[in-house]
Amino acid sequence: MDLINTFFNWDVLVRAFPILLRGLGNTVMLGVVTIIIGTTAGLLLCLVRLYAIRPIQLLTIVYIDVFRALPILVLLILVYYALPFVGLRLDSFSSATMALSMVLAAFTAEVCRAGIQNVPKGQFEAAASLGMPFWQSMRKIILPQAIRVIIPPLTSNSISVFKDTALASVVAMPDLLKQANDAQAMMANPTPLIGAALIYLAILWPLVRLVGYLEARNQRATSR
C-alpha cells in the first residue's frame, strides 16, 4: 500500500496534471522545431558530404563524426553556459533547440547518405543522360527512391530526439521533466515523475510501432 501511495498517488497526480501539461507543450514544441531544423540541415550536410569539393567534404565528415560522438548533455551545457563568454546569449529553449538540432543533423546526414548511396548508379546516369540539372534529378529521381530506405531510421531518430528533450531541464527549460521535478518537490511525492513517464510512453509508443511497421514494409518491398 505504501508503494501505491508513494509512486501512484491519484490525488497527487490529479493536482500535478495541469503542471505536466504545461511542460508537455514545451516538450512537443522543442521536439517538433528540432526535428524540422535538424532533418533539413542533415539533408544539406549529406549532399555536401557527397558532392562538394574535397576540402569541404572533409570538414563535413569531421562535423558529422564529432557531433555523433559528443554527448548531447555536454553540448547543451556548452551552448547555454559557454556561448555567453563570446557574446552570444541564448535562452533555454533556443539553446536546447540548437544543441539537439546540431546532433540530429549529424545523424540525419549519415542516414540520408546511406539512402542515396543505396540508389543504383544507373539512376544517376539516366538522369544525366536526359540532361537534368543536379537539383532536379535529386528531387525527382534520386530522393523519391532513397526515401523508402531513409524514413524508418529518420523516424527512429525523431523518437530519440523527443526523449532527449528531457535533457533541456538542466538549463532550466520548463519542459515535461522539469515540470515533473518541480511538482515532485512541491508535493513531496514522486508520483508526478511517474505521470511524466506515462505521458512520454503515450506519445512515443505509437511512434515506436510506426518504425516497426515502416521497417517491415520496407523489407517486404525489398524482397519482391
C-alpha positions as CSV (number, residue, x, y, z in Angstrom):
1,M,0.0,0.0,0.0
2,D,2.9,2.3,0.8
3,L,4.2,1.7,-2.7
4,I,0.9,2.8,-4.3
5,N,0.7,5.9,-2.1
6,T,4.2,6.9,-2.8
7,F,4.5,6.3,-6.5
8,F,1.0,6.1,-7.8
9,N,-0.9,8.6,-5.7
10,W,-4.0,9.5,-7.6
11,D,-4.7,12.7,-5.7
12,V,-1.2,14.0,-6.3
13,L,-1.3,13.0,-10.0
14,V,-4.6,15.0,-10.5
15,R,-3.1,18.1,-8.8
16,A,0.1,17.8,-10.8
17,F,-1.6,17.1,-14.2
18,P,-2.1,20.8,-15.2
19,I,1.6,21.4,-14.4
20,L,2.7,18.4,-16.5
21,L,0.5,19.6,-19.4
22,R,2.3,23.0,-19.5
23,G,5.6,21.1,-19.7
24,L,4.3,18.8,-22.3
25,G,3.5,21.8,-24.6
26,N,7.1,23.0,-24.3
27,T,8.4,19.5,-24.9
28,V,6.3,19.0,-28.0
29,M,7.3,22.4,-29.4
30,L,11.0,21.7,-28.8
31,G,10.8,18.3,-30.4
32,V,9.0,19.5,-33.5
33,V,11.2,22.5,-34.1
34,T,14.3,20.4,-33.5
35,I,13.2,17.7,-36.0
36,I,12.4,20.2,-38.7
37,I,15.7,22.1,-38.3
38,G,17.8,19.0,-37.7
39,T,16.4,17.0,-40.6
40,T,16.7,19.8,-43.1
41,A,20.2,20.6,-42.0
42,G,21.1,16.9,-42.1
43,L,20.0,16.5,-45.7
44,L,22.0,19.5,-46.7
45,L,25.0,18.2,-44.8
46,C,24.6,14.8,-46.6
47,L,24.6,16.5,-50.1
48,V,27.7,18.5,-49.2
49,R,29.3,15.3,-47.8
50,L,28.7,13.5,-51.1
51,Y,29.0,16.2,-53.8
52,A,31.0,19.2,-52.6
53,I,34.7,19.7,-53.3
54,R,37.1,17.5,-51.3
55,P,38.2,20.1,-48.6
56,I,34.6,20.9,-47.8
57,Q,33.7,17.2,-47.8
58,L,36.4,16.6,-45.2
59,L,35.1,19.4,-43.0
60,T,31.6,17.9,-43.2
61,I,32.9,14.5,-42.3
62,V,34.7,16.0,-39.2
63,Y,31.4,17.8,-38.2
64,I,29.4,14.6,-38.6
65,D,31.9,12.4,-36.7
66,V,32.3,14.9,-33.8
67,F,28.6,15.6,-33.2
68,R,27.7,11.9,-33.5
69,A,30.3,11.1,-30.8
70,L,29.7,14.2,-28.5
71,P,27.2,13.6,-25.6
72,I,24.1,15.8,-26.0
73,L,24.2,16.9,-22.4
74,V,27.8,18.2,-22.8
75,L,26.9,20.1,-25.9
76,L,23.8,21.6,-24.3
77,I,25.8,22.8,-21.3
78,L,28.4,24.3,-23.6
79,V,25.8,26.1,-25.7
80,Y,24.0,27.5,-22.8
81,Y,26.8,28.4,-20.4
82,A,29.9,28.9,-22.7
83,L,28.5,31.0,-25.6
84,P,27.7,34.0,-23.3
85,F,31.5,34.3,-22.8
86,V,31.9,35.1,-26.5
87,G,28.9,37.5,-26.6
88,L,26.2,35.1,-27.7
89,R,23.5,34.6,-25.0
90,L,20.6,32.3,-25.8
91,D,17.6,31.5,-23.7
92,S,17.0,27.9,-22.6
93,F,14.6,27.0,-25.5
94,S,17.0,28.3,-28.1
95,S,20.0,26.6,-26.5
96,A,18.2,23.3,-26.4
97,T,17.0,23.6,-30.0
98,M,20.5,24.5,-31.2
99,A,22.2,21.6,-29.3
100,L,19.6,19.0,-30.3
101,S,19.4,20.1,-33.9
102,M,23.2,20.0,-34.3
103,V,23.3,16.4,-33.1
104,L,20.2,15.4,-35.1
105,A,21.7,16.9,-38.3
106,A,24.8,14.8,-37.9
107,F,22.8,11.5,-37.5
108,T,20.4,12.5,-40.3
109,A,23.3,13.2,-42.7
110,E,24.6,9.7,-42.3
111,V,21.1,8.2,-42.7
112,C,20.5,10.2,-45.9
113,R,23.9,9.3,-47.2
114,A,23.1,5.6,-46.8
115,G,19.8,6.1,-48.5
116,I,21.2,8.0,-51.5
117,Q,24.1,5.6,-52.0
118,N,21.5,2.7,-51.9
119,V,20.0,4.1,-55.2
120,P,21.6,2.2,-58.2
121,K,24.2,4.2,-60.1
122,G,22.2,3.7,-63.3
123,Q,19.6,6.1,-62.0
124,F,22.2,8.8,-61.7
125,E,23.4,8.0,-65.2
126,A,19.9,8.0,-66.6
127,A,19.2,11.5,-65.1
128,A,22.5,12.8,-66.6
129,S,21.7,11.4,-70.0
130,L,18.4,13.2,-70.0
131,G,20.3,16.5,-69.3
132,M,18.6,17.0,-66.0
133,P,20.3,19.5,-63.6
134,F,21.6,18.1,-60.4
135,W,18.9,19.5,-58.1
136,Q,16.1,18.5,-60.4
137,S,17.5,14.9,-60.7
138,M,17.9,14.7,-57.0
139,R,14.4,16.0,-56.3
140,K,12.6,14.0,-59.0
141,I,14.6,10.7,-59.3
142,I,17.1,10.1,-56.5
143,L,15.4,11.2,-53.3
144,P,12.0,9.6,-54.1
145,Q,13.8,6.3,-54.3
146,A,16.0,6.9,-51.3
147,I,13.2,8.0,-49.1
148,R,11.9,4.4,-48.7
149,V,15.2,3.4,-47.1
150,I,15.6,6.7,-45.1
151,I,12.1,7.0,-43.5
152,P,12.4,4.2,-40.8
153,P,15.8,5.4,-39.3
154,L,14.7,9.0,-39.6
155,T,11.6,8.2,-37.6
156,S,13.7,6.3,-35.0
157,N,16.0,9.4,-34.7
158,S,12.9,11.6,-34.2
159,I,11.8,9.4,-31.3
160,S,15.3,9.7,-29.8
161,V,15.1,13.5,-30.1
162,F,11.8,13.6,-28.2
163,K,13.3,11.6,-25.4
164,D,16.4,13.7,-25.4
165,T,14.3,16.9,-24.9
166,A,14.2,15.8,-21.3
167,L,17.9,17.0,-21.1
168,A,16.7,20.6,-21.6
169,S,15.7,20.6,-17.9
170,V,19.4,21.0,-17.0
171,V,19.3,24.5,-18.5
172,A,16.1,25.4,-16.6
173,M,13.8,25.0,-19.6
174,P,10.2,24.2,-18.3
175,D,9.8,21.0,-20.3
176,L,7.8,18.0,-19.2
177,L,10.6,16.6,-17.0
178,K,11.4,19.9,-15.4
179,Q,7.8,20.5,-14.5
180,A,7.5,17.0,-13.1
181,N,10.6,17.6,-10.9
182,D,9.1,20.8,-9.7
183,A,5.8,19.2,-8.9
184,Q,7.6,16.4,-7.1
185,A,9.4,18.9,-4.9
186,M,6.3,20.9,-4.3
187,M,4.1,18.0,-3.4
188,A,6.9,15.9,-1.7
189,N,5.8,12.9,-3.7
190,P,7.4,11.2,-6.8
191,T,4.1,10.5,-8.5
192,P,4.5,13.4,-10.9
193,L,7.6,11.7,-12.3
194,I,5.5,8.6,-12.9
195,G,2.9,10.7,-14.6
196,A,5.6,12.3,-16.9
197,A,6.9,8.8,-17.8
198,L,3.3,7.7,-18.7
199,I,2.9,10.8,-20.9
200,Y,6.2,10.1,-22.7
201,L,5.0,6.5,-23.2
202,A,1.7,7.5,-24.6
203,I,3.3,9.8,-27.1
204,L,6.3,7.7,-28.1
205,W,4.9,4.2,-28.1
206,P,2.8,4.7,-31.2
207,L,5.9,6.2,-33.0
208,V,7.9,3.1,-32.0
209,R,5.2,0.9,-33.5
210,L,5.3,3.1,-36.6
211,V,9.0,2.5,-37.0
212,G,8.4,-1.3,-36.8
213,Y,5.7,-1.0,-39.4
214,L,7.8,1.0,-41.8
215,E,10.8,-1.4,-41.4
216,A,8.5,-4.4,-42.1
217,R,7.0,-2.7,-45.2
218,N,10.5,-1.8,-46.5
219,Q,11.6,-5.4,-46.1
220,R,8.6,-6.7,-48.0
221,A,9.2,-4.2,-50.8
222,T,12.9,-5.1,-51.0
223,S,12.2,-8.8,-51.1
224,R,9.9,-8.5,-54.1
